Amino acid sequence: MGRRGHQGRMDQPEFPQAGSPYHTHLGIAVEEWREGYARLVCGTAPFHANRSGIVHGGLLLSMIDQAAAFSGLYCPHPGRVRRAVTLDLDCRFTGQAQIGGRLVAEGRVVTGGRNVFFARTEVFNAEGQLVAFGSSTHRYRAGSGDPEGVPA
């Protein structure tokens, strides 16, 4: 796992190509990443709360989007990356997550082609209960459809 960075958020030395200002802001880290699969985690804090005092659905949706995208963007070559944009994203909330707990999002590629891939993601709360799931469509950015990626 990464080390604590500024403001208590996770740095990601294991996956330097995964860095994102948005991830840093939310406290999301890549825990496992391989071809067709990504596991992202987030330790929730008071700033993740909605008005009811539980984790805001926007964080869950962000984790679904990011885990799905990362599942189709793995690139094992140092100094190279793969990138995509989200074309379509849906989400169903099935439970709640308490502030102070750890969220885990697991994204998996369902199928894909040269320019587009489809993924499914599930998000679990600290007790291991499913709290959200979704599916999405992503389009590779220029050169990223190639598993070799593009220069970072």
Protein Blocks (a to p, Z undefined) as FASTA:
>chain_A
ZZddehhiacdfklmmlgcfklmmnopacfbdcehiacddddddfklpcfkopacfklmm
mmmmmmmmmmmmgcfbghiacddddfbdcdddfbdcdehiacddddddfbdcfkbccddd
ddddfkopafbdcdddddddehilpmnlpaZZ
